[in-house]
């Protein structure tokens, strides 16, 4: 209510200035498959609260989840004319983008986001693109090694690595590298892979199936060809219905490898040894993306100094792969434009009207 409230910002004897927050109108919400409830509701809930109507397209990999959302919203009293669902793949998304909407909010890959931006160029509508990441984490020489290893392993492998904010590049100070990498690999080796219905399963199937598996195996093969060493994993495994890849850790990684440049979106991580904070900062910034970055360090001020020099929308100190409703979620460079969450993620669904009200007579 505070974010959307009508504001009186100035008054004197004759003039009053006010700001009104009007809805954009009709929002096209094209969402992702990896967190279909969470990612989409970060768009359509504030959009509806701000007074907009929504045309929602769930990912073709999460159609039933999208239908369930629509059913529950309808049961809660949201009219069909205010929340409509569009089903289909890329062709349906293109048709939706071509409609006379007032805002387009997309979550997905950089390649698709770029196509949408080109398609709507010149229409002067609100365009927001939450795209991918190649998120780095740096472990300094001043850490609780066991904690940092377990936290970054979880950040890399959680949700089978299928998160835009997964740790995808890991830089470790050379002073603690041997002990750290041993604990990191032990943690990853203990993750159970298999049936997602089992309570103790940690690594599940690749949602995009064979296409995702082939892409990840190509990244692993390229890394090995360029001098990378597989410390664990690296192979497909048949353990339940679907396509599975063993959680994979590759050391001796460098930025000539696709593994360290292209978004992986799977249970694969490349690890590099670094000599200093300055080298780590340079490597963390050596990317086309800028979604999140993490630093592990007992000295919080040192961690903040490092992170302040990294081009990223979200900065983590001694944590990673974390989202808060109180903080904006945004990216730099190829990670997109615009934001969700926080009060800014509500304001983004409005357009301000400036009122200049002069009293006469």
C-alpha positions as CSV (number, residue, x, y, z in Angstrom):
1,X,0.0,0.0,0.0
2,X,2.9,2.4,0.8
3,X,4.5,1.8,-2.6
4,X,1.3,2.4,-4.6
5,X,-0.1,5.3,-2.4
6,X,-1.0,8.7,-3.9
7,X,1.8,11.1,-2.8
8,X,1.6,14.8,-2.1
9,X,5.2,15.9,-2.5
10,X,4.9,19.7,-2.3
11,X,2.4,22.4,-1.1
12,X,2.4,26.1,-0.7
13,X,-0.3,28.8,-0.6
14,X,-1.3,28.3,-4.3
15,X,0.3,25.2,-5.6
16,X,0.1,21.5,-4.8
17,X,2.2,18.8,-6.5
18,X,1.1,15.1,-6.4
19,X,2.2,11.8,-7.8
20,X,-0.3,9.1,-8.8
21,X,0.8,5.6,-9.7
22,X,-1.3,4.3,-12.6
23,X,-1.2,0.8,-13.9
24,X,0.6,0.1,-17.2
25,X,-2.4,-1.8,-18.6
26,X,-2.1,-5.3,-20.0
27,X,1.0,-7.2,-19.1
28,X,2.5,-10.1,-21.2
29,X,4.2,-12.4,-18.7
30,X,6.4,-15.0,-20.4
31,X,7.9,-17.2,-17.7
32,X,10.5,-19.9,-17.1
33,X,10.4,-23.6,-16.3
34,X,12.9,-24.0,-13.6
35,X,10.9,-22.3,-10.8
36,X,7.5,-22.0,-12.4
37,X,5.6,-20.9,-9.3
38,X,8.2,-18.6,-7.9
39,X,9.5,-16.9,-11.1
40,X,6.0,-16.2,-12.5
41,X,4.4,-15.0,-9.3
42,X,7.2,-12.5,-8.9
43,X,5.7,-10.9,-12.0
44,X,1.9,-11.5,-12.1
45,X,1.2,-10.9,-8.3
46,X,2.6,-7.4,-8.2
47,X,1.2,-6.7,-11.7
48,X,-2.3,-7.6,-10.5
49,X,-1.9,-5.7,-7.2
50,X,-0.9,-2.6,-9.2
51,X,-4.1,-2.8,-11.2
52,X,-3.0,-4.5,-14.4
53,X,-4.4,-7.4,-16.4
54,X,-2.1,-10.2,-17.2
55,X,-1.7,-12.6,-20.2
56,X,0.5,-15.3,-18.8
57,X,2.5,-17.8,-20.9
58,X,4.0,-20.6,-18.8
59,X,7.0,-22.4,-20.3
60,X,6.1,-25.4,-22.5
61,X,8.1,-27.5,-20.0
62,X,5.7,-26.4,-17.2
63,X,2.2,-26.3,-18.8
64,X,0.3,-28.1,-16.1
65,X,1.8,-25.9,-13.4
66,X,0.6,-22.9,-15.4
67,X,-2.9,-24.3,-15.7
68,X,-3.0,-24.9,-12.0
69,X,-2.0,-21.3,-11.3
70,X,-4.8,-20.1,-13.5
71,X,-7.3,-22.4,-11.9
72,X,-6.4,-21.3,-8.4
73,X,-6.5,-17.6,-9.3
74,X,-9.9,-18.1,-10.8
75,X,-11.2,-19.9,-7.7
76,X,-9.8,-17.0,-5.6
77,X,-12.0,-14.5,-7.6
78,X,-9.7,-13.2,-10.3
79,X,-11.8,-12.8,-13.5
80,X,-10.7,-14.5,-16.7
81,X,-10.6,-11.1,-18.3
82,X,-7.9,-10.0,-15.8
83,X,-5.7,-13.2,-15.9
84,X,-5.6,-15.2,-19.1
85,X,-3.3,-18.1,-20.0
86,X,-1.5,-18.7,-23.3
87,X,-0.2,-22.2,-23.9
88,X,2.4,-23.2,-26.4
89,X,6.1,-23.0,-27.3
90,X,8.2,-20.3,-29.0
91,X,5.6,-19.6,-31.7
92,X,2.9,-18.9,-29.1
93,X,5.3,-16.6,-27.3
94,X,6.0,-14.7,-30.5
95,X,2.3,-14.2,-31.1
96,X,1.8,-13.0,-27.6
97,X,4.6,-10.4,-27.9
98,X,2.9,-9.1,-31.1
99,X,-0.4,-8.3,-29.3
100,X,-1.3,-4.8,-28.3
101,X,0.0,-5.1,-24.8
102,X,1.4,-2.3,-22.5
103,X,4.3,-4.2,-21.0
104,X,6.3,-7.4,-21.7
105,X,8.0,-9.2,-18.8
106,X,10.1,-12.2,-19.9
107,X,12.2,-14.7,-17.9
108,X,14.5,-17.0,-19.8
109,X,17.6,-17.2,-21.9
110,X,19.6,-14.3,-23.3
111,X,19.1,-15.5,-26.9
112,X,15.3,-15.4,-26.6
113,X,15.4,-12.1,-24.6
114,X,17.4,-10.5,-27.4
115,X,14.8,-11.7,-30.0
116,X,12.0,-10.2,-28.0
117,X,13.8,-6.9,-27.6
118,X,14.4,-6.7,-31.4
119,X,10.8,-7.7,-32.1
120,X,9.3,-4.9,-30.0
121,X,11.9,-2.2,-30.8
122,X,10.1,1.0,-31.7
123,X,6.8,0.2,-29.9
124,X,7.7,2.3,-26.8
125,X,6.3,-0.2,-24.3
126,X,7.6,-1.3,-21.0
127,X,10.1,-4.2,-21.6
128,X,11.7,-6.2,-18.8
129,X,14.1,-9.1,-19.4
130,X,15.3,-11.4,-16.6
131,X,17.9,-13.4,-18.4
132,X,20.8,-15.8,-17.6
133,X,23.9,-15.7,-15.5
134,X,27.4,-17.1,-15.2
135,X,27.6,-16.4,-11.5
136,X,31.0,-16.5,-9.8
137,X,32.0,-17.2,-6.3
138,X,35.4,-16.4,-4.7
139,X,36.7,-18.1,-1.6
140,X,39.4,-16.1,0.1
141,X,42.2,-17.4,2.3
142,X,40.3,-16.1,5.4
143,X,37.3,-18.6,5.7
144,X,35.8,-21.4,7.6
145,X,36.8,-23.9,4.9
146,X,34.2,-26.6,5.6
147,X,31.4,-24.0,5.7
148,X,32.5,-22.3,2.4
149,X,32.9,-25.7,0.6
150,X,29.5,-27.0,1.7
151,X,27.8,-23.7,0.9
152,X,29.3,-23.2,-2.5
153,X,28.7,-26.9,-3.4
154,X,25.0,-26.4,-2.6
155,X,25.0,-23.1,-4.6
156,X,26.4,-24.9,-7.6
157,X,24.3,-28.1,-7.5
158,X,21.0,-27.1,-5.9
159,X,18.0,-27.8,-8.2
160,X,20.4,-29.9,-10.3
161,X,22.2,-26.6,-11.1
162,X,19.1,-25.4,-13.0
163,X,19.0,-21.9,-11.5
164,X,19.9,-18.6,-13.1
165,X,21.8,-17.8,-9.9
166,X,23.6,-21.1,-9.5
167,X,27.3,-20.8,-8.8
168,X,28.8,-21.5,-12.2
169,X,32.4,-20.3,-11.7
170,X,34.4,-21.0,-8.6
171,X,37.7,-19.1,-7.7
172,X,39.6,-20.3,-4.7
173,X,42.7,-18.6,-3.0
174,X,45.8,-20.8,-3.5
175,X,46.6,-20.7,0.2
176,X,43.6,-22.8,1.1
177,X,43.0,-24.5,-2.2
178,X,44.1,-28.2,-1.4
179,X,42.0,-28.4,1.8
180,X,39.0,-26.6,0.2
181,X,38.8,-28.6,-3.0
182,X,39.1,-31.9,-1.0
183,X,36.1,-30.9,1.2
184,X,34.2,-29.5,-1.8
185,X,34.5,-32.7,-3.9
186,X,33.6,-34.9,-0.9
187,X,30.4,-32.9,-0.4
188,X,29.4,-33.2,-4.1
189,X,30.2,-36.9,-4.1
190,X,27.8,-37.4,-1.2
191,X,24.8,-35.9,-3.1
192,X,22.3,-38.6,-3.9
193,X,21.2,-38.7,-7.5
194,X,18.0,-40.3,-8.7
195,X,14.2,-40.5,-8.2
196,X,12.8,-37.1,-7.4
197,X,10.0,-38.7,-5.4
198,X,12.5,-40.0,-2.8
199,X,13.0,-37.7,0.2
200,X,16.8,-38.0,0.2
201,X,17.4,-37.4,-3.5
202,X,19.4,-34.2,-4.1
203,X,20.3,-34.4,-7.8
204,X,17.3,-34.9,-10.1
205,X,16.8,-35.2,-13.9
206,X,17.6,-32.5,-16.4
207,X,14.4,-30.8,-17.3
208,X,15.2,-30.3,-20.9
209,X,16.3,-33.9,-21.3
210,X,18.7,-35.0,-24.0
211,X,19.3,-31.5,-25.3
212,X,20.5,-30.4,-21.9
213,X,22.6,-33.5,-21.4
214,X,24.3,-33.2,-24.8
215,X,25.1,-29.5,-24.1
216,X,26.7,-30.2,-20.7
217,X,28.7,-33.2,-22.0
218,X,30.0,-30.9,-24.8
219,X,31.1,-28.3,-22.1
220,X,32.8,-31.1,-20.1
221,X,34.6,-32.5,-23.2
222,X,35.8,-29.0,-24.2
223,X,37.1,-28.4,-20.7
224,X,39.1,-31.7,-20.6
225,X,40.5,-31.1,-24.1
226,X,41.8,-27.7,-22.9
227,X,43.5,-29.1,-19.8
228,X,40.7,-29.4,-17.3
229,X,40.7,-32.3,-14.8
230,X,37.5,-34.1,-13.8
231,X,37.6,-34.6,-10.0
232,X,34.2,-36.2,-9.8
233,X,31.2,-37.0,-12.1
234,X,31.4,-36.2,-15.8
235,X,29.2,-39.1,-17.0
236,X,25.5,-39.7,-17.7
237,X,23.8,-42.1,-15.3
238,X,20.6,-44.2,-15.7
239,X,19.0,-44.2,-12.3
240,X,15.3,-43.3,-12.9
241,X,13.1,-42.0,-15.7
242,X,14.7,-39.1,-17.5
243,X,18.2,-37.8,-18.3
244,X,20.7,-37.6,-15.5
245,X,24.2,-36.3,-15.2
246,X,26.5,-37.1,-12.3
247,X,27.3,-33.8,-10.4
248,X,30.6,-32.8,-12.0
249,X,33.6,-30.8,-10.6
250,X,36.4,-29.8,-13.0
251,X,39.7,-28.2,-11.7
252,X,42.4,-26.5,-13.7
253,X,39.6,-24.5,-15.4
254,X,40.4,-21.3,-17.3
255,X,38.5,-18.8,-19.4
256,X,39.4,-20.4,-22.7
257,X,36.8,-23.0,-21.8
258,X,33.1,-22.8,-22.7
259,X,32.5,-24.1,-19.2
260,X,33.7,-20.8,-17.8
261,X,32.1,-18.5,-20.3
262,X,28.7,-20.0,-21.4
263,X,25.8,-20.6,-19.0
264,X,25.7,-24.3,-18.1
265,X,22.4,-24.6,-16.3
266,X,23.2,-28.0,-14.9
267,X,25.2,-29.9,-12.2
268,X,28.7,-28.8,-13.5
269,X,31.2,-26.4,-12.0
270,X,34.7,-25.3,-13.1
271,X,37.2,-24.4,-10.4
272,X,40.2,-22.0,-10.7
273,X,43.0,-21.3,-8.2
274,X,43.9,-17.6,-7.7
275,X,46.7,-15.8,-6.1
276,X,45.0,-12.6,-4.9
277,X,41.8,-10.6,-4.4
278,X,42.8,-8.5,-7.4
279,X,43.1,-11.5,-9.7
280,X,39.7,-12.9,-8.4
281,X,38.0,-9.5,-9.2
282,X,39.4,-9.5,-12.7
283,X,38.2,-13.0,-13.4
284,X,34.8,-12.5,-11.8
285,X,34.3,-9.5,-14.1
286,X,35.5,-11.4,-17.2
287,X,31.9,-12.3,-18.4
288,X,29.1,-11.0,-20.5
289,X,26.7,-11.6,-17.6
290,X,26.1,-9.9,-14.3
291,X,23.4,-11.5,-12.2
292,X,24.9,-12.5,-8.9
293,X,28.4,-12.8,-7.4
294,X,29.5,-14.2,-4.0
295,X,32.6,-13.8,-1.8
296,X,33.4,-16.0,1.2
297,X,35.5,-14.3,3.8
298,X,35.5,-13.9,7.6
299,X,36.3,-10.2,7.2
300,X,33.0,-8.8,6.0
301,X,34.5,-5.4,5.1
302,X,37.0,-7.2,2.8
303,X,34.2,-9.1,1.2
304,X,32.3,-5.9,0.6
305,X,35.4,-4.1,-0.9
306,X,35.8,-7.0,-3.3
307,X,32.1,-7.2,-4.3
308,X,31.9,-3.4,-4.7
309,X,34.3,-3.8,-7.7
310,X,32.3,-6.6,-9.3
311,X,29.7,-5.8,-12.0
312,X,26.7,-7.6,-10.6
313,X,23.0,-7.0,-9.7
314,X,23.2,-9.0,-6.5
315,X,26.2,-9.3,-4.1
316,X,26.4,-12.2,-1.6
317,X,28.8,-12.3,1.3
318,X,29.2,-15.8,2.9
319,X,26.1,-17.0,1.1
320,X,24.9,-17.6,-2.5
321,X,21.9,-18.7,-4.6
322,X,19.6,-16.6,-2.3
323,X,16.5,-14.5,-3.1
324,X,14.7,-12.1,-0.8
325,X,11.3,-10.4,-1.3
326,X,12.8,-7.3,0.4
327,X,15.6,-6.8,-2.1
328,X,15.5,-6.1,-5.9
329,X,16.4,-8.9,-8.3
330,X,18.2,-7.4,-11.3
331,X,21.0,-8.1,-13.7
332,X,23.8,-6.3,-15.6
333,X,24.8,-6.7,-19.2
334,X,23.4,-9.9,-20.8
335,X,21.7,-10.8,-17.5
336,X,18.9,-8.4,-18.5
337,X,17.1,-5.2,-17.9
338,X,14.6,-4.2,-15.3
339,X,13.9,-6.0,-12.0
340,X,11.5,-7.9,-9.8
341,X,11.0,-8.1,-6.0
342,X,11.2,-5.4,-3.3
343,X,9.2,-2.1,-3.6
344,X,10.9,-1.5,-6.9
345,X,9.4,-4.7,-8.2
346,X,6.0,-3.2,-7.5
347,X,6.7,0.2,-8.9
348,X,7.9,-1.3,-12.2
349,X,4.2,-2.3,-13.0
350,X,3.1,1.4,-12.7
351,X,3.6,4.6,-14.6
352,X,3.7,7.8,-12.5
353,X,1.4,10.7,-13.4
354,X,2.6,14.1,-12.2
355,X,-0.2,16.5,-10.9
356,X,0.5,20.3,-10.9
357,X,-2.6,21.7,-9.1
358,X,-2.8,25.5,-8.7
359,X,-5.6,27.0,-6.6
360,X,-7.1,30.2,-8.1
361,X,-9.7,32.6,-7.0
